[in-house]
Amino acid sequence: MQPVNTKSLLTFIFSQMEKLDKGEITNETACAQAKLASQANNVLNYELKRTIVQIKMQEIGATHDATEIRLREIESKPLNDENFPKLINQPINL
């Protein structure tokens, strides 16, 4: 798997547009790949927004002489029942 950034994602999309224009790929293939590119873009946006939140949290902590404010790290936790509330109406502690 290759690392993805905005430039490589745009390069891939433009390459697929050219292939579609030349008839090298079908509309269905292009549509499926566009959906996957959209999902990759969503992940890149998530990472950007998460970084902005972390920076703002550091700024708030520094200006209010507060203890360190931490953003819960969910990516490193395994997906199992222990990480999710047992009941739908149970509050989630962040």
Number of C-alpha atoms within 10 A of each C-alpha: 3 5 6 11 11 12 9 12 16 13 11 15 17 12 12 19 16 13 14 15 12 10 10 11 14 13 12 9 12 16 12 12 15 16 12 12 16 14 12 16 17 12 12 15 13 12 12 11 12 13 12 12 13 14 12 12 15 15 12 14 15 13 8 8 8 10 8 11 13 10 11 7 7 9 7 6 9 9 10 7 8 9 10 11 12 10 7 8 7 9 9 8 5 5
